[in-house]
Amino acid sequence: LGGGIFLRTDRAVTATRAFGAASRFGASTRGRKEEDAYHGREQLSDRVWRSVRPLQEGGSTERTDPEPGPTGDDPEPHPTSDDGIDRRALVTRHDVSLSEPDPLAPLTVGNGEFAFTADVTGLQTFPGFHDDGMPLHTQSHWGWHRIPPEEAYDLADAVATYEVDGRAVPYASETDTPAGEWLRANPHRLDLGRVGLDLRTADGDEASPGDLTDVDQTLDLWHGRLTSRFAVDGASVRVETVAHPETDAVAVRVESPLLGAERAGVRLAFPYGAPDWRGTADWSSPERHRTEMTTSPERDGTGAASSPERDGTGTADGATAAFERTLDETTYRVDVAHSAGDLAAADDPHEYRLFAPDADALELVVRFAEEDPGTPLPRFDETRRATADHWEAFWRRGGAVDLSGSDDPRWRELERRIVLSQYQTALNSAGSLPPQETGLVTNSWYGKFHLEMHWWHGVHFALWDRFDLLERSLSYYEDVFEDLPPAMLEAFGIESLSTIEGFLGAQVFNFVWLLGLGLYFAYVASGIVARDIETERM
């Protein structure tokens, strides 16, 4: 953690041993006070100990209960856990806030398998504003697309030969040939759909980011909830956005007088797949894909609306719609439920608009799936509650590091990075496939993962004592086991990937190089820490 100080837990040690790692370093302040991870010292000095462990006896450091939430939620008490850390205070002091539109700072909600990235409105309202920054996408680990090739390409068509030590070695590196370009870009991760606001100014023009005033957006890390407030021509808009922890759905509540004036609604749109390094959507090829919509005007058990008595909006039971999507050989389904208004096709293909002229609040749930799940859509309030329970449980279990007792002014930034990294990797790197280097946010390497990312973005789950989040993607190795070369199976004595030999055999080169690199950095870092202690810089 920021310089080679590691404290361990027995369970984290057990998980790390399972991977055959040379170190036993966990990441929990429940570790033994006497243990030291640099130069074999017998115990941490008081100065270093204060920098990595919270104050446990009396007093606190900048820990205050939050004000009641925007929906009237009472502040929850902040009990300390068995490790003496006020975990909610630790997390919430690093909530992310924005006061103006920023093309480089969209915020994401998700569940590890699915992610929805939103702009300052809480939805994907201004995608063009983010074209030169961080894009707005809706992605999953299961959503992939392959553009039909112009001809039947073979891997041999992309192979170049290199001379190595007098030998001719083939390598699939010809990316500038038609075969190389197609094989590299396909399949690519798919943008499943865009959910944004349809905002209008008083003149009836489509609103732009510059038309927003009084912007106040907060990502509540403890509850996994994105709350966005702003105004258009003085009229307030408030949007809550959450992603369901167990189904790939985004749930939204919009409150604004602009709804009743039909100057605010919801826009739903679907693109074609894009074989692009950064983008995931092609909006210029409507003829290359199909969207088939069916609607149900009455509640059939799948609607998302809350009862008038419960939410105070006076809305009636909601309607539902289902969209069957076809992009070449890729098919998937989108289910939508809304508490008020009518969802209808817009003028542009694959685009739909929802307006609710008789409401001052609108709830919407949009679920994405490979096929019809055959289960009811959750309501907005059910999704909101499930999301809050999920993220609170996430933060209360596993390792935690509280640096607020440190005298070093850098503690807050280091702690912020620790907390936000845990959120980002749980959201982007805890799905059914090994982690991708840009997660579910954008499409570097066309969305494909590299297995070294398992070490960079996945193995830490075991060290934080959240091994189940790593286990979700380990089945990948079982799936590829039968394709390993017989020579490798024999050389490593691999009978099953449930053994450590099997796991290492599947990634032997990454394992050897990364282990060596990790040991080197640990050695260098421990020396730096020891020197800083001796010179009283730490």
N, C-alpha and C positions, 0 to 999 in steps of 0.2 A: 504494500500500500504506500505509494508515493515515496519509495526509497528503501525497500527491502525489509520492513518490519512486518512480520506475519505472526499472528496468534492462531492457535489451532483448537479445533474441537475433536473429540474422539470419532464422531460420525463422519466429519469431513475427512479425517485421516483415513478411515476405513474406505471411503469412496475413492480417495486419491490412490490408495494402494491398489484398488481394483484395476486402475489404469496403468499399474506398473511404474508410476512416477517416482522419481528419486526423492522428491521433497515430500514433506508431510504437512504443508502449510495450509491451514484453513483461514477463514476470514470472520472470526467472531470474537467479540470482546469478552466472551465467556472463557477464553483461554487462560492458561495458568500464568499467574503473575510472574512466576520465577523463570519462565521460558524466554529465551532470547534467540533471535534469528540472525544474529550477526556475530562472527568471530568467537562463538562459543562462550560468551559472557554468561555468568551465573544468574544474573537478574537484571531487569531493565532499571536504568536510573530513574529516580523520581521524576526528573524533567521529561524524559521520553515517555514514561508511563502516563503522565498527565496528557500528553499529546495524542494518545491513542485510546484512552479509556475515559468514559464519562465520570463526572464527579458522582460518587456513590453515597456520600454522607453529607447531607445538608446542602442547601443552596442549589441553584441551577443557573444556566447561562442562556439568557435570551429565550426562555421558554414560556410562552404565554398561550392561553387558550384562544382559538380563533373566534371571530365574531360569528353570530348565527349566519347560516348560509342563506342564499338568495331566495330559497323556497321556504324559509322559516324553520329549517332544521336547527334543533338545539345543539350547541357545542357538546361534543362528546368528552367525557373525562379522559385524562391522559395517564392511565396507570402505567407504572414502570413494569417491565417484564422481569423474568428471573435474572437477567443479566444486568439489571439496574438501569437500563436505558429507557427513557421516555421516547418510544419509537415513533409515536405520532408527531411529536415535536420535531424529532430528527428529520422526518420525511417532509412535513408540511413547510418547514422553513425554506425548502428548495422548490416549492411550487413555481411553475413557470408562468410569467405574466407578460402580456404585450399591451402596449398603449397606442400602437399605430400599425397599419399594415406593413409587413416586412416580407419581401419575396424569398428571403433566405430562412425564414423561421416559421414554416407551417408546423402544426402540432398534430400528433397522431394518437389515436386510441385503437386498441385491438386486444387480442387474446393469445398471441403466440402463433396461431395458425392463420389469422386474418387481421388485416390492418386497414384503417381508414384515415387518410391524411387530410386535414382541413385547413382552410385559411382563417383569417381573423374573424370571419363571420360564424365559425363553428361548422361550416359545411364547405363544399367545393364550389364556391360562388364565382371566384375570379381566377380561373385556371390560367388565363393569358398573362396575368400579373406575375405568375410564378414560372413562366416559361424559361426565363433566364436565371432563375434561382433554384429553389427546391420544388419539384413538381408536386401536383396534387393527384394521388392515385388511390385506387381501391384494389388491394392485392391479397392473394392467399397462397398457401403452399400447394393447393391442388389446381389452381387455375392456370393452365398452360395452353399455348396455341402454336400450331405449325402451319406455315404457309405452304401450299402445294408447290413442289419444285417444278421448274420448267422441264426437267428431264430427270431420269433416275440417277441420282448421284451416288457414288461410292466413296468410302473413306480413302481409298487408294488414290482417288482423283485429287486429294488435298495433301498428299504426302510429298515432302521434299527429302532429298538424301544429303547427308552431311558426312564428311570424312572426319573420323575421330580415331586418332592413334592408328592410322593406316587402315581403318575399317570403314565401310560404307554403312551408315546408320540411318534408317528411315525415321522421319518425324512428321507428324501431321501439323505442318506450320504454314502451308500455302493458303493464306486467308484472302489473298487478292485474286484468286481464281473464282469462277462461278460456283464450282463445287465447294471450295473453301468458305466462301461468303455464306452460302446457304447452310452448310453444315454447322458453321459457327453460330449463326443467328437463330437456328431452329432446333428444338422448340424454344420459345421465349415466354416469359411470364406475362400474363394478361392483365390489363386493367379491366376489372369486372363491371364497372359502371360509375357514373358520376352523379352525385347527389348534391345539389346546390340550391341556393335561394334565387328566386326570380325577383329582384328588387327594382323598383321604379321610383324616380324622383317625382316631385310635384308636377313637373312638366310632362311626365309620361315617358321620359327617356330612361333607358336602362342605366342603372346606377353603376358607378365605377368605384374603385377603392378611394379615390379622392373625394367622393361624396359622403364618406362615412365620417362622423364626428363622435366625440366622447367614447372612443374605443377603449374597452376594458375586457381583456380576455385572460382567463386563468385556467391552467391545467392543474386540477386538484389531484395530486399524485396518490394521496391516501385512499381516495375513492375511485380513481380512474375516470374522472368526470371532467369534461371540457365545458366551461361556461363562458359564453361570449356575449358582451353587451356593446351596443353602439347605437347611433341615431342617424336617420336620413331625413334631412329637412326638418330637424327638430323632433321627429317622431321616434320614440325609443323602440329598439328591437332587442330581445333577449333570447338566446338559443342555448339549450343544453344538449350535449352530444355524448353518448356512451356506446361502447361496443360490448355485446353480450359475451360473457366469459366461456360459454359452452357451445354456442351456435354462432355461425359467421354472419352476424347481424349488427347493423348500426341502428340505434334508436335516437330519435330527436324530438325535442319539444320546442316550439317557436311561440313566443308571446310578443304581440305587437298590435297596435291599432291599425297598422298598415295592412294586416290581413283582411280586416273588414272592408277596407277601401280598395281591395284588390291591387294594392301596390307592393304586396309581398306574397309570394307563394313559393312552391318548391318545384325545381326543375330536375328531372331524371333523364339521363342520356346514356347511350351505350355505343362504344366505339368498336372498330375492327382492331385486330392485333397489329402491333408494330415491331418489326425486327430492328429495333433501334437500341443503341448502347444505353441511352438515358431514358427515353420515353417508353411508354408501354401502350400507347393508344394512337390509332390512325383514325382521324375524324374526317378524312377526305375520300373514303371509299365506301359509301353507304350501300353500293350495289353488291359488295362482296360478303355481306352477312345478313342474317334475318333476325327479326324480333317479332314474336307473336304474343299478343296481349289478350288476356281474358280477365273479366272483372266480375265481381259479385257485390251488388249494392247493399246486401244485408249481412249482418253478422252471421258467420257460419262456424264460429269457434276459433277463427284464426285472426280476428281483428285485434287491433292494438289500442283501441280507444279506452280511456278510463271513463267510469260512470260520472254523470253530472254531479252526483252527490259527493264523489270522492275528490274530483279535481276542481270543482267550482267554476268550470268554464261553460257549463250548460250545453256541452256537446252531446249529440246522440251517439248511439253505437256506430262504429266506423264501418267503412267499406274496405274491400280487399281487391288486389289485382295480382295476377301471376304473369310472368314474362318468360317465354321459352326462347333461349338464345342459341343460334347456330352460326358458327364461324368455321367453315370448311368441315373438318372432322371433330372440332371441339363443340360440345354442347354443355349448357348449364342453365340453371333456373334461378329466377329472382322473384321473391314474394314480397309484396308491399301491403301494409295495412295502415290506414290513416283514420283519424278520429273525426274528421269533418271534410266537407268539400268534395269536389269531383276531380278524378285523375283522368286526363284525356290526352290523346295524341296531339302533338304540336305540329307546326308546319314542316319542320325539318324531320327527315327520316330518323327513326330510332330515338326520338326525343318526346318527352311527355311532361305535361304541366299539371300542377295541383294548386287550385285556388279554393279558399274557404271564405266567401264573402260574409257569411253570417257568424263568424267566429273571431274571437280575439286571442285564441290559443289553438295551436294545431300540434298534434302528436303523430309521429310517423315512425314506423319500423320497416326497415328494408333488409331482407335476408337473402344471402347468396349461397348457392349450393350446387354441387355437381349434378344432382338429380333431385326430384321431389322428395323432401325428407319425410313427408307423410305425417308431420306433427304440427300442432297449432303454432302460430307465431306468438311470441310473448308480447304482452302489453309493454308500453313505455315504462310505466312505474315498476313493473316486474323486472324489466331489464336494468333499470336504474338501481334497484335494490340488489339484484344479483351481482352487478358490477361492483358496487360498493363493498359487498361482503367478500367478493373474490380478492380485491386489491388489499383490503384490510388484512385478510388472512395471509396474503403474500408477504406483506411488510412485517407481520407479527411473528412469522416463522423464519427459521434460518438465521444466518449471521447478520450482524449489524455493527457498524463502526460509528461512534459518536466522538467527534473531535472538538466539541465546543469547549472542553476544558483546557485547550491548548493556549499557550502564550504566544504562539507563532501566528502572525496576522494572515498567513496563507491557509489556515485551517478551513475557513469557510469554503474557499474555492475547491480545495481538495475534497472536502466532504460532499459538496454539490456534485462533483463529477462522479463520486462513488454512488450516490443515490440515483442520479439520472441514468448512469450506466446500467444499474440494476433494472430500472423501469424499461429502458430501451431494449435491452436484451431479452427481458421477459416478454416484451411485446413483439419483437421482430425475430428472435432466434430460438424460440421454444416451441417449434411446430413439428410436423411429421417428417420434414426433410432437414438435412444438416443446414446450419445457418449460411445465409448468403451474405456477402460482405457489405452490401447496402440494405440488407434486410428486406422488408416489405414496403419500402419507401420509394425506391426507384430501381432501374434495371441495368446497373453495371453488369458486364458479362452476360447481357440479355436475360438477367434474372437467375442464371445458373449459379449453383454453389460450387465452391472449391473446398475440398475436404480439410485443408488446413484451418478453415474457419471454425471447424469443430473445436479446435484447440484454442483459438483466439476468442470465439464468441459463445462456446458451449460448455467446455470443461469447467469453467468457473462456477457453473451452477452446483457442481458437486462440492466445490470448496466453500460455497456459501450454505451448504447443507440443504440445497433444493435439488436433490438428485433427480427427482421425478421429472423436472423440466428438461433435463438432459436425456432421460430415458425415452422421451417421446420420439426422438429422431434416431436412436440407436438401431432401430429395426432396419434402417437403410442397409446396414452392413450385412444383415442376414439376407436381404434381397439380392445383393450382388455377390454373395459368397460363392454361389455355384459358377460364377463367371471368372473366378480367380484362376490364373494359370496353374496347371498341375505341378509345375516345378516349384511354385511358391508354396503350395499346400504341403509338398513333401519336405521342402527346406525348413519350414517352420513347424512341422509336425502338427499342422492344423487339422483338427477333426470337426470343429464347430466354432462359429464366431462367438459362442457363449463363453469360450475360454479366452484368457488374456492373450494367448498366442494368436488366436484368430483375429482378435481386435487389432493387435499390432501388425499382423501380416497384411491386413487390409490397407494400412496406412504407414507401412514401415518407414518409408523415406521421410515423410512428414514427421513421424515420431522421433526418428534419430536426430534430424536437423533441429527440430524445435526444442527437443530436450536439451541438446547441446547449447543452443542459443539461450534457453531459459537459465541454465546453470551459469553461463557466462555473465548474463545480466544480473543474476542474483549475487554472484561473487563481486562484481563491480559495485553494485548498489550497496551491498553490506559494508564495503570499505568506505563509501561516501558517507553513509549514515554514521559509522563509527567515528570518522574524522569530524563530522559536524557536531557530534556529541562532545568530543574532546575539546573542540574549540568553542563550545557553548553556543554554536549557531542553532542547535536544536535542543 
